[in-house]
Amino acid sequence: MNPLKLHTEVEPAPLAKRFDSTAKFLAIGSCFADEIGDRLSQSGIDVTLNPFGTLYNPASIAAAVSRLAEPVPFSADDVIYSQPLGRYNSFWHHTKFSSPTPEGFLTGANASLASAADSFSYSDVCLVTLGTAWVFRHLATGRIVANCNKVPAKEFRRERLTVEETVRLLSGMIEANPGKEWIFTVSPIRHLADGAYGNSLSKATLLLATEQLVKDYTNAHYFPAFEIMMDELRDYRFYADNMTHPSSQAAELIFFRFMEYAFCPEAVEAAARARKEYRRKLHRPLLDNPVSFDNLA
């Protein structure tokens, strides 16, 4: 037996009560939520994924969940115009919701809200991926925005949420929806626009806040995606070309760990079969009427 261990293994203890294949998920938060949510969907799991688009900070995530619980439609008062983009959107949404007309934006935003609110009402599990504690506060309204939509920086004040503020925001979200299980992760994607030190302070804030939530609520849990990436997959071969996002291989490994953490063995096996079938269907013949060579000598 080789006594040398050449990497640090992170082995999260599974949930005390793991889910079966019928569990219904909401995945919301940073682009790492998209990575996990897409793979859940491919695995045959009922998942509603980021109905407002990618969200990064706890304040915007908590506001989005509150809007899902009480789905007041977006109105003309919510619409903004981004001069650099030449499109209409809102401070609630990611730029993917942008539209050339205010009517087009409202149609798309409200259709997504109505569908997601219905799904959220019967969801069992909320997977929340926190990206950063840094926020942008719109000076004219005093509101923290989900996305600046390239509106000039002079219209915002940049702040970093404290641990206490983060706990308060996310506690309110949990308490307003007590019948759901909440799984928190901290995105392993670094936000180097804040500088390496600023990114570390931000991630530390999120980690301390989630630790407090898990202590305070029996239906709050933590999955260590951040630790798996930072410790077990620390080699740069597990990063994409930008050196901040996980590679597809790293995301795949973390997803596999998440499945073992959150789902019972039978559900993990069923998900693997469903995902294999999903991938098989992606491979289509190059010809509309492929020639069979089976009977050729």
C-alpha positions in Angstrom: 0.0 0.0 0.0 1.3 3.4 -0.9 1.3 5.6 2.3 1.5 8.9 0.3 -1.6 11.0 -0.2 -1.0 13.4 -3.0 -4.2 15.5 -2.7 -6.7 16.6 0.0 -10.0 14.7 -0.1 -13.1 16.5 1.0 -15.8 14.0 1.9 -19.1 15.7 3.0 -21.4 13.6 5.2 -24.6 12.9 3.4 -27.9 14.5 4.5 -29.5 12.6 7.4 -32.6 12.2 5.2 -31.7 12.0 1.5 -34.2 12.7 -1.3 -35.6 10.3 -3.8 -36.1 10.9 -7.5 -39.5 12.6 -7.0 -38.0 15.6 -5.1 -38.8 18.9 -6.7 -36.0 21.5 -6.7 -35.5 25.2 -7.1 -31.9 26.1 -7.9 -31.1 29.8 -7.6 -28.1 31.9 -7.3 -24.7 32.3 -9.1 -23.7 30.6 -12.3 -22.6 27.6 -10.3 -26.3 27.1 -9.5 -26.7 26.8 -13.3 -24.0 24.2 -13.5 -25.7 22.0 -10.8 -29.3 22.8 -12.0 -28.6 21.9 -15.6 -27.2 18.6 -14.6 -30.1 17.9 -12.2 -32.5 18.5 -15.1 -30.5 16.2 -17.4 -30.7 13.6 -14.7 -34.5 13.6 -14.7 -35.0 15.7 -11.6 -37.8 18.2 -11.5 -35.9 21.5 -11.2 -36.7 25.2 -11.7 -33.6 27.0 -12.5 -32.8 30.7 -11.9 -36.1 32.2 -13.0 -34.7 35.7 -12.8 -31.4 34.7 -14.4 -28.1 34.4 -12.7 -28.1 36.1 -9.2 -24.9 36.6 -7.2 -25.6 38.3 -3.8 -27.7 37.2 -0.8 -29.9 40.3 -0.9 -31.0 39.7 -4.5 -31.5 36.0 -4.0 -33.7 36.6 -0.9 -35.7 39.3 -2.8 -36.2 36.9 -5.7 -37.4 34.1 -3.4 -39.8 36.5 -1.7 -41.2 37.5 -5.1 -41.7 33.8 -6.0 -43.6 33.3 -2.8 -45.8 36.3 -3.5 -45.7 36.7 -7.3 -46.7 40.3 -7.9 -46.3 40.8 -11.6 -43.6 43.2 -12.8 -44.9 46.5 -14.1 -43.8 49.5 -16.1 -42.4 51.0 -12.8 -39.8 48.1 -12.7 -38.6 48.7 -16.2 -35.2 50.4 -16.9 -33.5 51.4 -20.1 -29.8 50.6 -20.5 -28.2 53.1 -22.9 -25.1 51.0 -23.4 -27.2 47.9 -24.2 -29.9 49.8 -26.1 -32.4 47.5 -24.4 -35.0 47.3 -21.6 -34.7 45.3 -18.5 -35.1 45.6 -14.7 -32.8 45.7 -11.7 -34.3 42.3 -10.6 -33.1 40.5 -13.7 -30.0 39.2 -15.5 -29.3 40.8 -18.9 -30.6 37.7 -20.7 -34.1 39.1 -20.0 -33.3 42.3 -21.9 -35.6 43.2 -24.7 -35.7 45.9 -27.5 -39.1 47.1 -26.0 -40.5 47.5 -22.5 -43.5 45.3 -23.5 -41.2 42.5 -24.6 -39.3 42.6 -21.4 -42.4 42.6 -19.2 -43.9 39.7 -21.2 -40.8 37.5 -20.8 -40.2 38.5 -17.1 -43.8 37.9 -16.1 -44.1 34.6 -17.9 -41.0 33.3 -16.2 -42.3 34.6 -12.8 -45.7 33.0 -13.2 -44.2 29.6 -14.2 -41.5 29.6 -11.5 -43.9 30.8 -8.7 -46.2 27.9 -9.5 -43.2 25.5 -9.4 -41.8 27.1 -6.2 -45.1 26.6 -4.4 -44.7 22.8 -4.6 -40.9 22.5 -4.5 -39.4 20.4 -1.7 -35.8 21.7 -1.8 -34.2 25.0 -2.5 -30.6 24.9 -3.6 -29.1 28.3 -3.0 -25.6 29.1 -4.4 -24.1 32.3 -3.0 -21.6 34.0 -5.2 -20.5 37.2 -3.5 -21.2 39.4 -0.5 -20.4 42.5 -2.6 -23.5 44.4 -3.7 -24.4 47.5 -5.8 -26.9 49.8 -4.2 -28.9 52.0 -6.6 -28.5 55.6 -5.3 -31.9 56.8 -6.6 -33.9 54.1 -5.0 -31.7 52.8 -2.2 -32.2 49.3 -3.4 -29.6 46.6 -3.9 -29.7 45.5 -7.5 -29.3 42.0 -8.9 -27.6 43.3 -12.1 -26.4 46.7 -13.1 -27.3 46.1 -16.7 -24.4 48.4 -17.7 -26.1 51.4 -16.2 -23.3 54.0 -15.4 -21.4 53.2 -12.2 -22.0 56.7 -10.8 -25.6 55.6 -10.2 -24.6 53.0 -7.7 -22.7 52.7 -4.4 -20.6 49.5 -3.9 -20.9 47.8 -0.5 -20.0 44.5 1.1 -22.7 42.9 3.2 -21.7 41.9 6.8 -22.1 38.4 8.2 -25.0 39.7 10.3 -26.8 41.3 7.3 -26.4 38.1 5.3 -27.8 36.0 8.1 -30.7 38.3 8.5 -31.6 38.2 4.8 -31.4 34.5 4.4 -33.0 33.7 7.8 -36.1 35.7 6.6 -36.2 33.6 3.4 -36.1 30.4 5.4 -38.6 31.4 8.0 -41.1 32.6 5.3 -41.0 29.2 3.7 -40.7 26.7 6.6 -41.9 23.6 4.7 -38.9 23.5 2.4 -35.4 22.1 2.8 -32.6 24.6 2.1 -29.2 23.5 0.8 -26.7 26.3 0.7 -23.5 26.3 -1.2 -20.8 29.0 -1.7 -19.7 29.2 -5.3 -16.1 28.2 -5.9 -15.9 30.8 -8.7 -13.6 33.6 -7.7 -14.7 37.2 -8.3 -11.3 38.7 -9.0 -12.7 42.1 -9.9 -12.8 42.6 -6.2 -9.1 41.7 -6.0 -7.8 38.4 -4.4 -8.2 39.8 -0.9 -11.6 41.3 -1.5 -12.8 38.0 -2.9 -11.5 36.2 0.2 -13.3 38.5 2.5 -16.5 38.1 0.5 -16.3 34.3 0.5 -15.5 34.3 4.2 -18.6 36.4 4.9 -20.8 33.9 3.0 -19.2 30.9 4.7 -19.7 32.4 8.2 -23.3 33.3 7.4 -24.1 29.8 6.1 -22.5 28.3 9.2 -24.9 30.3 11.4 -27.9 29.3 9.3 -27.1 25.6 9.6 -26.8 26.1 13.4 -30.1 28.0 13.7 -32.4 26.0 11.4 -32.8 22.2 11.2 -34.0 22.5 7.6 -30.9 24.4 6.5 -27.8 22.5 5.2 -24.5 23.2 3.7 -22.8 21.4 0.7 -19.1 22.1 0.5 -18.7 22.8 -3.3 -16.3 25.7 -2.4 -14.1 23.4 -0.3 -14.0 20.6 -2.9 -12.8 23.0 -5.5 -10.4 24.9 -3.4 -8.8 21.9 -1.6 -9.4 18.7 -3.5 -9.3 20.2 -7.0 -6.8 23.0 -6.4 -4.7 22.1 -9.5 -5.2 24.5 -12.4 -6.0 21.6 -14.8 -9.5 21.6 -13.1 -10.1 25.2 -14.1 -11.4 26.7 -17.4 -9.2 28.9 -19.5 -10.1 32.0 -17.5 -8.5 30.4 -14.5 -11.5 31.2 -12.2 -14.4 29.0 -13.4 -14.3 25.2 -12.8 -13.6 23.1 -15.8 -16.4 20.9 -17.1 -14.6 17.9 -15.5 -14.4 19.7 -12.1 -18.1 20.7 -12.3 -19.0 17.1 -13.2 -17.1 15.7 -10.1 -18.7 18.3 -7.8 -22.1 17.4 -9.2 -21.5 13.7 -8.6 -20.6 14.5 -5.0 -23.7 16.6 -4.6 -25.9 13.7 -5.8 -24.3 11.3 -3.3 -24.8 14.0 -0.6 -28.4 14.9 -1.3 -30.0 11.7 -2.9 -30.6 8.2 -1.8 -28.6 5.5 -3.6 -31.6 4.4 -5.7 -32.1 8.0 -6.9 -28.4 8.4 -7.7 -28.6 5.3 -9.9 -31.8 6.4 -11.6 -30.3 9.8 -12.3 -27.2 8.3 -13.8 -29.3 6.2 -16.2 -31.4 9.2 -17.1 -28.4 11.3 -17.8 -26.8 8.6 -19.9 -30.0 8.5 -22.0 -30.0 12.3 -22.2 -26.5 12.3 -23.6 -27.3 9.5 -26.0 -30.1 11.6 -27.5 -27.7 14.4 -28.1 -25.8 12.3 -30.6 -27.7 12.4 -33.9 -26.8 10.9 -37.3 -25.0 13.3 -39.7 -27.2 12.2 -42.5 -31.0 12.5 -42.6 -31.2 8.9 -44.0 -28.2 7.1 -42.8 -27.0 4.2 -44.9 -26.9 0.8 -43.1 -23.8 -1.3 -43.8 -25.0 -4.3 -41.9 -25.7 -6.4 -45.0 -22.8 -5.4 -47.1 -20.1 -8.1 -47.8 
